[in-house]
Amino acid sequence: MDLDRDIERWVKRLGLNVVVPPNAPEPFHISTAPPTGMPVVDVVRPKDAEFYVIAMGIAVHPDHRSALASMKEQDRRRFLLELKRAVASMGVDFAFLPPDAEIPDAVQVSRPVLAEGLDAQRFVDEYYRVRNAGLLVIISFAETFRRAAGQTSLYA
């Protein structure tokens, strides 16, 4: 598909590294990252789909999971609710994984983008919408629990 090649070219023009995950079942799947290696954002076109999914998965560091577990339930729920509201306000889909867990192992942020009429500017806007929402998750955990523990960030 020509748009697949265009997307890969647009990403490379941004100075990002592109890797095709081995054994990816989708007809188009690239993992992208800046030269520093983080954060990783995936762009996927599922089989027979006329859309792409831009996605970022964020693993919650074990120290942050422990810190969440040690919080009062009310404080933990408030932190997670505020984070969910902040991510939702960015216009992306998200899921805390596993679903319905008190303490998430990971957060998935994504946005579907229709292929029809997709141009470089719209793709880049949506790509960075997902990336920035993912960074908000990382920063929220890092800053909240760095301050609480008096440590430097686990993600920086």
For each residue, the residues with C-beta under 8 A, 3 or more apart:
1: 4 5 27 28 45
2: 5 6
3: 6 7 115 118
4: 1 7 8 27 28 45
5: 1 2 8 9
6: 2 3 9 10 120
7: 3 4 10 11 28 30 43 52 123
8: 4 5 11 12 18 30
9: 5 6 12 13
10: 6 7 13 14 120 123 124
11: 7 8 14 16 18 30 32 43 127
12: 8 9 15 16 18
13: 9 10
14: 10 11 124
15: 12 34 35
16: 11 12 32 33 34
17: 32 33 34 35 37
18: 8 11 12 30 31 32
19: 30 31 32 33
20: 24 29 30 31
21: 24 29 31 42
22:
23:
24: 20 21 29 44
25: 47
26: 29 44 45 46 47
27: 1 4 45 46 47
28: 1 4 7 43 44 45 52
29: 20 21 24 26 42 43 44 45
30: 7 8 11 18 19 20 42 43
31: 18 19 20 21 40 41 42
32: 11 16 17 18 19 40 41 42 43
33: 16 17 19 36 37 38 39 40 41
34: 15 16 17 37 38 39
35: 15 17
36: 33
37: 17 33 34 40
38: 33 34 155
39: 33 34 56 58 131 134 135 138
40: 31 32 33 37 56 57
41: 31 32 33 54 55 56 127 130 131 134
42: 21 29 30 31 32 53 54 55 56 57
43: 7 11 28 29 30 32 52 53 54 55 127
44: 24 26 28 29 52 53 55
45: 1 4 26 27 28 29 49 51 52 53 115
46: 26 27 49 51 53
47: 25 26 27
48:
49: 45 46 52 115
50: 114 115 116
51: 45 46 112 113 114 115
52: 7 28 43 44 45 49 112 113 115 118
53: 42 43 44 45 46 110 111 112 113
54: 41 42 43 110 111 112 113 126 127 130
55: 41 42 43 44 108 109 110 111 130
56: 39 40 41 42 108 109 110 130 131 133 134
57: 40 42 106 107 108 109
58: 39 106 107 108 109 134 137 138
59: 105 106
60: 64 65 68 103 104 105 106 107 141
61: 64 65 141 154 155
62: 65 66
63: 66 67 145 149 154
64: 60 61 67 68 141 142 145 154
65: 60 61 62 68 69 103 104 105
66: 62 63 69 70
67: 63 64 70 71 145 148 149
68: 60 64 65 71 76 79 80 103
69: 65 66 76 103
70: 66 67
71: 67 68 75 76 79
72: 75 76
73: 76 77
74: 77 78
75: 71 72 78 79
76: 68 69 71 72 73 79 80 102 103
77: 73 74 80 81
78: 74 75 81 82
79: 68 71 75 76 82 83 144
80: 68 76 77 83 84 96 104
81: 77 78 84 85
82: 78 79 85 86
83: 79 80 86 87 136 137 140
84: 80 81 87 88 94 96
85: 81 82 88 89
86: 82 83 89 90 136 140
87: 83 84 90 92 94 107 109 133 136 137
88: 84 85 92 94
89: 85 86
90: 86 87 129 132 133 136
91: 111 129
92: 87 88 109 110 111 129 130 133
93: 109 110 111 112
94: 84 87 88 107 108 109 110 133
95: 99 107 108
96: 80 84 99 101 104 106 107
97: 101 104 105 106 107 108
98: 101 104 105
99: 95 96
100:
101: 96 97 98 104 105
102: 76
103: 60 65 68 69 76
104: 60 65 80 96 97 98 101 107
105: 59 60 65 97 98 101
106: 57 58 59 60 96 97
107: 57 58 60 87 94 95 96 97 104 134 137
108: 55 56 57 58 94 95 97
109: 55 56 57 58 87 92 93 94 130 133 134 137
110: 53 54 55 56 92 93 94 130
111: 53 54 55 91 92 93 126 129 130
112: 51 52 53 54 93
113: 51 52 53 54 118 122 123 126
114: 50 51 117 118
115: 3 45 49 50 51 52 118
116: 50
117: 114 122
118: 3 52 113 114 115 122 123
119: 122 123
120: 6 10 123 124
121: 124 125
122: 113 117 118 119 125 126
123: 7 10 113 118 119 120 126 127
124: 10 14 120 121 127 128
125: 121 122 128 129
126: 54 111 113 122 123 129 130
127: 11 41 43 54 123 124 130 131
128: 124 125 131 132
129: 90 91 92 111 125 126 132 133
130: 41 54 55 56 92 109 110 111 126 127 133 134
131: 39 41 56 127 128 134 135
132: 90 128 129 135 136
133: 56 87 90 92 94 109 129 130 136 137
134: 39 41 56 58 107 109 130 131 137 138
135: 39 131 132 138 139
136: 83 86 87 90 132 133 139 140
137: 58 83 87 107 109 133 134 140 141
138: 39 58 134 135 141 142 155
139: 135 136 142 143 155
140: 83 86 136 137 143 144
141: 60 61 64 137 138 144 145 155
142: 64 138 139 145 146 153 154 155 156
143: 139 140 146 147 153
144: 79 140 141 147 148
145: 63 64 67 141 142 148 149 151 154
146: 142 143 149 150 151 152 153 154
147: 143 144 150
148: 67 144 145
149: 63 67 145 146
150: 146 147
151: 145 146 154
152: 146 156
153: 142 143 146 156
154: 61 63 64 142 145 146 151
155: 38 61 138 139 141 142
156: 142 152 153
